[in-house]
Amino acid sequence: MPAKKGGRKEARRAELSAAVQRALLVRGLEGLRLRDIAEEAGVTPAAVLYYGDLDALVYATYQQAIERFSQEREQAADRFTDARDKLAACIENGPASGPDDALTRLLFEYWPRCLRDPKAAALDSALTERQVAVYASVLVLGQDQDHFVLQDPPRLLAANLVAMEDGYQMEILAGRRTRAEVLAALHSYARAVTGHDPSRPATP
């Protein structure tokens, strides 16, 4: 019985997390109310509070979004052994699909809070570091495999790639640039600093 109860509780928590995400995308972080989450979940506000207050629920949702975003990139890179393919996969899994990309919008809805909230800032820093680490490991591997001729230290180039992605994400979400345009810009930078064009398949 305890296991079944625990399973139901986790299922409800997952349903509530999905409701928080939907409410965030509709209302935005600054306009979000506990009532909005309750309506999305089909429960009362008191039932929502059983799982935490508004800040705690939003923070947990942001954590989950970070984990999903990071895992998708890491798993994409891990499918390959050739650093050139890894780099192409990393770039491909960065930019949003368009203005309605739910996962990227969730991440950027929370970002302004990082300016005032140390806990949020620490979480955002962890996300950045995780992305930099993936890129840096790929660049080092490419150098070891004699595929890349790096123009600067790997971590500096990796941080630049992540910073470019972050800046361009807002352009995509605002509808000012397309995903294809952003990919072309990232490919251009990667080509300039590695000597390899990631827009071209490296292996058959």
C-alpha positions as CSV (number, residue, x, y, z in Angstrom):
1,M,0.0,0.0,0.0
2,P,2.7,2.6,0.8
3,A,4.3,2.0,-2.6
4,K,1.0,2.5,-4.3
5,K,0.4,5.7,-2.3
6,G,3.9,6.9,-3.2
7,G,3.2,6.2,-6.9
8,R,0.0,8.1,-6.9
9,K,1.7,11.0,-5.2
10,E,4.5,11.1,-7.8
11,A,1.9,10.9,-10.6
12,R,0.0,13.8,-9.1
13,R,3.2,15.8,-8.7
14,A,4.0,15.1,-12.4
15,E,0.5,16.3,-13.4
16,L,0.9,19.4,-11.3
17,S,4.3,20.1,-12.9
18,A,2.7,19.9,-16.3
19,A,0.0,22.3,-15.1
20,V,2.6,24.8,-13.9
21,Q,4.3,24.7,-17.3
22,R,1.1,25.3,-19.1
23,A,0.1,28.2,-16.8
24,L,3.6,29.7,-17.1
25,L,3.4,29.7,-20.9
26,V,0.0,31.3,-20.9
27,R,0.4,33.8,-18.1
28,G,4.1,34.4,-17.9
29,L,6.1,34.3,-14.7
30,E,5.2,37.8,-13.5
31,G,1.5,37.3,-14.0
32,L,1.3,33.8,-12.7
33,R,-1.1,33.1,-9.8
34,L,-1.7,30.0,-7.7
35,R,-5.3,30.0,-9.1
36,D,-3.9,29.7,-12.6
37,I,-2.1,26.5,-11.7
38,A,-5.1,25.1,-9.9
39,E,-7.3,25.8,-13.0
40,E,-4.9,24.1,-15.3
41,A,-4.6,21.1,-13.0
42,G,-8.4,20.9,-12.3
43,V,-8.0,21.2,-8.6
44,T,-8.5,23.8,-5.8
45,P,-5.7,26.2,-4.9
46,A,-5.5,24.5,-1.5
47,A,-4.8,21.2,-3.2
48,V,-1.9,22.8,-5.1
49,L,-0.4,24.2,-1.9
50,Y,-0.1,20.7,-0.6
51,Y,2.9,20.4,-3.0
52,G,4.4,23.8,-2.2
53,D,3.9,27.5,-2.5
54,L,4.0,29.3,-5.9
55,D,7.8,30.1,-5.7
56,A,8.6,26.5,-4.9
57,L,6.5,25.1,-7.7
58,V,8.0,27.4,-10.2
59,Y,11.5,26.7,-9.1
60,A,10.9,22.9,-9.3
61,T,9.5,23.4,-12.8
62,Y,12.5,25.4,-13.8
63,Q,14.8,22.6,-12.5
64,Q,12.9,20.0,-14.6
65,A,13.2,22.2,-17.7
66,I,16.9,22.6,-17.2
67,E,17.3,18.8,-16.8
68,R,15.3,18.1,-19.9
69,F,17.2,20.7,-22.0
70,S,20.6,19.4,-20.8
71,Q,19.8,15.7,-21.2
72,E,18.6,16.2,-24.7
73,R,21.9,17.8,-25.7
74,E,24.1,15.4,-23.8
75,Q,22.3,12.4,-25.2
76,A,22.4,13.8,-28.8
77,A,26.2,14.2,-28.5
78,D,26.7,10.8,-26.9
79,R,25.2,9.0,-30.0
80,F,28.5,9.7,-31.8
81,T,32.2,8.9,-31.4
82,D,33.5,11.4,-34.0
83,A,33.9,14.9,-32.5
84,R,32.7,16.5,-35.7
85,D,29.4,14.7,-35.5
86,K,29.2,15.5,-31.8
87,L,29.7,19.2,-32.5
88,A,27.0,19.2,-35.2
89,A,24.6,17.5,-32.8
90,C,25.3,20.0,-30.0
91,I,24.6,22.9,-32.2
92,E,21.5,21.2,-33.7
93,N,20.1,20.7,-30.2
94,G,20.6,24.3,-29.0
95,P,18.4,26.8,-30.8
96,A,14.6,26.9,-30.3
97,S,12.4,25.4,-33.0
98,G,10.5,28.7,-33.2
99,P,8.5,31.3,-31.1
100,D,6.3,28.5,-29.7
101,D,9.1,26.2,-28.5
102,A,7.7,25.4,-25.0
103,L,10.9,24.2,-23.3
104,T,13.0,27.2,-24.4
105,R,10.2,29.6,-23.5
106,L,10.0,28.1,-20.0
107,L,13.8,28.6,-19.5
108,F,13.6,32.2,-20.6
109,E,10.5,33.0,-18.6
110,Y,12.5,32.3,-15.5
111,W,15.7,34.1,-16.5
112,P,14.8,37.6,-15.2
113,R,14.4,36.3,-11.7
114,C,18.1,35.4,-11.7
115,L,18.9,39.1,-11.5
116,R,17.3,39.3,-8.0
117,D,17.2,35.8,-6.6
118,P,20.5,34.1,-5.7
119,K,18.9,30.7,-5.7
120,A,17.6,31.2,-9.2
121,A,20.9,32.6,-10.3
122,A,22.7,29.5,-9.0
123,L,20.4,27.3,-10.9
124,D,20.9,29.3,-14.1
125,S,24.7,29.2,-13.6
126,A,24.5,25.5,-13.3
127,L,22.6,25.3,-16.6
128,T,25.2,27.4,-18.4
129,E,28.1,25.4,-16.9
130,R,26.5,22.2,-18.0
131,Q,26.2,23.4,-21.6
132,V,29.7,24.8,-21.6
133,A,31.1,21.5,-20.3
134,V,29.5,19.6,-23.2
135,Y,30.8,21.9,-25.8
136,A,34.3,22.0,-24.2
137,S,34.6,18.2,-24.1
138,V,33.6,17.9,-27.7
139,L,36.2,20.6,-28.7
140,V,38.9,18.8,-26.8
141,L,38.0,15.5,-28.4
142,G,38.1,17.1,-31.8
143,Q,41.5,18.4,-31.2
144,D,42.7,15.0,-30.0
145,Q,41.2,13.4,-33.1
146,D,43.0,15.9,-35.3
147,H,39.7,17.2,-36.7
148,F,39.8,20.6,-35.1
149,V,42.4,23.3,-35.0
150,L,41.2,25.5,-32.2
151,Q,41.9,29.2,-32.3
152,D,41.5,29.7,-28.5
153,P,41.2,27.5,-25.4
154,P,38.4,25.0,-25.5
155,R,36.4,26.4,-22.6
156,L,36.6,29.9,-23.9
157,L,35.2,28.8,-27.3
158,A,32.6,26.6,-25.6
159,A,31.4,29.6,-23.4
160,N,31.2,31.8,-26.6
161,L,29.1,29.2,-28.3
162,V,26.7,29.0,-25.3
163,A,26.6,32.8,-25.1
164,M,25.7,33.1,-28.8
165,E,23.0,30.5,-28.4
166,D,21.5,32.3,-25.4
167,G,21.4,35.6,-27.3
168,Y,20.0,34.2,-30.4
169,Q,17.3,32.3,-28.5
170,M,15.5,35.5,-27.7
171,E,15.7,36.4,-31.4
172,I,13.9,33.2,-32.3
173,L,11.3,33.5,-29.5
174,A,10.5,37.0,-30.5
175,G,10.2,36.0,-34.1
176,R,13.0,38.2,-35.3
177,R,15.2,35.3,-36.6
178,T,14.4,31.8,-37.8
179,R,16.0,28.7,-36.4
180,A,17.7,28.2,-39.7
181,E,19.3,31.6,-39.5
182,V,20.6,31.0,-36.0
183,L,22.0,27.6,-37.0
184,A,23.8,29.3,-39.9
185,A,25.3,31.8,-37.5
186,L,26.5,29.1,-35.0
187,H,27.9,27.0,-37.8
188,S,29.8,30.1,-39.1
189,Y,31.4,30.7,-35.7
190,A,32.2,27.0,-35.2
191,R,33.8,26.9,-38.6
192,A,35.9,29.9,-37.9
193,V,37.3,28.7,-34.6
194,T,37.7,24.9,-35.3
195,G,38.5,24.8,-39.0
196,H,35.6,22.4,-39.6
197,D,32.2,23.1,-41.0
198,P,29.6,21.5,-38.8
199,S,26.9,22.0,-41.3
200,R,28.4,19.3,-43.5
201,P,28.2,15.6,-42.5
202,A,31.5,14.3,-41.2
203,T,30.8,10.6,-41.5
204,P,28.6,8.6,-43.9
